[in-house]
Structure formats: C-alpha cells, structure tokens
Amino acid sequence: MSDLAIFGGDPLRVEPFPEWPRTTDPILDKISFTLQNDTWGVGSNVINEFNVRFAEFHDAKYSISVHSGTSALWVALKAAGVKAGDEVIIPGYTFIATASAVILANAVPVFADINLNTGNIDPAEVASLITKKTQAIIPVHVAGAPADMDALLSISEKYGIPIIEDAAQAHGAEWNGTKVGALGLGGIFSFQTSKNMTAGEGGAVVSNNSDFMESCFSYHNCGRVKNGKWYEHHRLGSNLRMSALNAAVLIPQLDTLATDTSLRERNRGMLDTSLSELPGFKPMVPAGKSRSANHLYICRYDAAEYDGISRETFFKVMQAEGIFTYRGYSPLYHEPLFIINPDEYPWLDGRDYQALELPNTERFANQEAVWLKQTYLLGNDEDTKDIIRTFEKVTSAMQKEPKKFLELKFN
Ligand SMILES: Cc1ncc(COP(=O)(O)O)c(C=O)c1O
C-alpha cells in the first residue's frame, strides 16, 4: 500500500507521453511552398487542394474549410435551413460548441439522453423529442466513436429532418465501411490543437449535396455566391474562411492519419482487453459496424465495486502515479450558459434547462466516465502497458484497503 505515490511511494510513470501537435518535414515544406507560391488566402490553390483531398479522404463529394469546428457547425446549420426559433436535437453529453452553434443560429437546442454503453446520443430519445419545429438533428461522434447512424438516418428519413454529423473528433472514423461526415445531409470536423488532425485551429464541412454546399460556401464567405461579384451579398454570412497556411499544415497529415489511426486502434484494443478484467471498469461498446477514430479513450467506472471510493479519488491516486485520468464533460444543459437570460436570448425564453434531467447523461458525466488524453493513445506498447499497470496497481490497492482511500481528503 505504502508503495502508492499518493501515500509517499514512487510514481509508476515519470516519462512523458508523445508530444502533440507534431511538426514534420512535409509540414514545414508545405508551409514554405505556400508562403512562396500561393495567395495565402482567397483564391488559394493550397486551400482548394485541401478541400479536394479532405472530401476524398472522407468519402464525400465536397468539402469546404473554415476557421473552426464551431463555425463549421453554424455554417452547416444555416445551410440546412435552420431558422430563428427552430429546434435542433443534440446530445446532452458533448462539447459546448454543439449547443452554442445552435444558439448562434438563433435556434433552440433540445437535449437528448445518451446510450450508456456507447456514450453517444440515443436514437430512441431523438425520436421522442421530434416536434413540428425540429429542423435538424446533430449526432456527435464522441471521442471519435460513431453514433448509431443506421437508426438516426432512418429517423431522419421518416420525419424528413436533416442530420448534421458533429464529427469534430472523428477524423477517419467509419460507419459500415464508409467514412463519417457525409452520411446524412452533411457533417463537420475540427482541426483545433488537440484533434487527431490539427492546424492549431480550423474546421471543415463535408457533404455529397451540391445545393447544401453552395449554401455553406455563401455562409462561410460573407454571403457571396459562387460566380457572383465580390461585392454582392445574398445571405447573412461571415468571413469564416480558412487561411492557406492552415491548409498547408493539414495536407501532409492526410498521409499520416491512417498510421496514427491504426496505432490508436491497437492501443485502445490493449486497454479494452486489460481494463475489462478489472472489477468495476467497462470499456465503451462500439455502435453497429463502426470504426472509431479513437480520439480519446473513455471507459466507465463503478464505485460500488470499490466500497464507494469516488471516481474523483481514483483520479487523484492515478495522477500521483503519473497517469492523468479525468472526468471530461459535464451535462451540458446544466452549464451556466443555460440559465437563460431572456433579454439576450429571447427565443429561449421559458426553456428551463436547469430542470432538465437526462439520467444516462448525468450518471455517465457525474459518476462513471473516465477519460484518458488523446496523446496516451499514440504511445508504443510499453507506454500503453504503463497505463494498464497503473490501473492495476491503483485498483488492487483500492480493493485491499478501501478505508485508506475513503479517508483521503483533497482540496
Ligand atoms: C464534439 C465537438 N464539437 C465541436 C467542436 C468545436 O470545434 P472547434 O474547437 O474547432 O471550434 C469540438 C472541439 O473542440 C468538439 O469536440
């Protein structure tokens, strides 16, 4: 027991995990080429090259790059016909941008509960929330794991409501052998620093629908239309265009992503196999025939197996050993943003998000979810074994003398 770092022993892991983001020679070469040969912005061949290659990579006909995943969501919602006061169904368990893009489009986020096994939006919940005002559904592929797209697409077809996939974390993920993003009307990606493909900041919208993409083009480019005049504005769009330098950073990553994805998959497999043998730990279950991008590693913790030792105590003990585990998202609808100020958001007046209770979202977020950072999935076998050894070291001590852990006090 005393060999646990939290009680004064040596930490199991002191070496850092692989660094992220990663600077490579092809990235440096492409930046240098772009600076010397390209317009850097409007009219850039490098941006066009990225759009074509990213669409192809994601089994989509078209891609438009923008400057963040959040703006990609806004553009896609506007192009999907979401108007003031419309409702958009989103999961209660996601990053804030899924909801804030809806509010930025003057629409109403309607939160659906998740499936505890997958951590993703529950299609049955989605179906139960559809009203005459529902104008879009946004499934989020949390941690890179595809939501149940067969069930969601059949709801979309039945009710004639478009799906915009939030694939911000799901570069290279697949559903039934097709890459995610353009499975419904369209989808979005983020290239923010932590993502599996990054330019520091950036985003993209992908789709197979040319009318939708024409509209996305306009919203991301000050309301201009293709082949229109420079000073001719048809919609309330904005300047959400990506810089050519960001495209230059991203293009070479299209050649390395597949190798990274296989590595992430291998490490996730090792973690799943070993952690599922520990009492009280359950790996997430993939929905349908999907391939996760394994952006983050998430599993579930059951405190009852450890005499009620809280997940937060487990995090502190793991951290002392040199492995950083954390809780991740809170139920989004209980964030302070959702204490609605009707002066600022009149179209949300009367929505009592604080009273909303989504049992699975709350159980997962507040008690069970254990997250590992994305760089932990990029290590070699020994790195991954260190993570497993730490889980084993900590949990076996927690089982032997739970009282000692129950007595720990943290600020
Ligand atoms: C699920 C999800 N949606 C949307 C976004 C927004 O992307 P960005 O940070 O590029 O605006 C993110 C990323 O942070 C995300 O994780």
The ligand as an SDF file (V2000), in Angstrom:
LIG
                    3D

 16 16  0  0  0  0  0  0  0  0999 V2000
  -17.7130   17.4980  -30.2680 C   0  0  0  0  0  0  0  0  0  0  0  0
  -17.1400   18.8180  -30.6940 C   0  0  0  0  0  0  0  0  0  0  0  0
  -17.8970   19.6510  -31.4380 N   0  0  0  0  0  0  0  0  0  0  0  0
  -17.4370   20.8270  -31.8600 C   0  0  0  0  0  0  0  0  0  0  0  0
  -16.1700   21.2440  -31.5450 C   0  0  0  0  0  0  0  0  0  0  0  0
  -15.7430   22.6180  -31.9500 C   0  0  0  0  0  0  0  0  0  0  0  0
  -14.5800   22.6780  -32.6780 O   0  0  0  0  0  0  0  0  0  0  0  0
  -13.6110   23.9580  -32.5510 P   0  0  0  0  0  0  0  0  0  0  0  0
  -12.9500   23.9020  -31.2280 O   0  0  0  0  0  0  0  0  0  0  0  0
  -12.6720   23.7740  -33.7020 O   0  0  0  0  0  0  0  0  0  0  0  0
  -14.4640   25.1650  -32.7320 O   0  0  0  0  0  0  0  0  0  0  0  0
  -15.3260   20.4100  -30.7990 C   0  0  0  0  0  0  0  0  0  0  0  0
  -13.9240   20.7430  -30.4910 C   0  0  0  0  0  0  0  0  0  0  0  0
  -13.3710   21.2730  -29.6980 O   0  0  0  0  0  0  0  0  0  0  0  0
  -15.8320   19.1710  -30.3380 C   0  0  0  0  0  0  0  0  0  0  0  0
  -15.0770   18.3500  -29.5940 O   0  0  0  0  0  0  0  0  0  0  0  0
  1  2  1  0
  2  3  1  0
  2 15  2  0
  3  4  2  0
  4  5  1  0
  5  6  1  0
  5 12  2  0
  6  7  1  0
  7  8  1  0
  8  9  2  0
  8 10  1  0
  8 11  1  0
 12 13  1  0
 12 15  1  0
 13 14  2  0
 15 16  1  0
M  END
$$$$
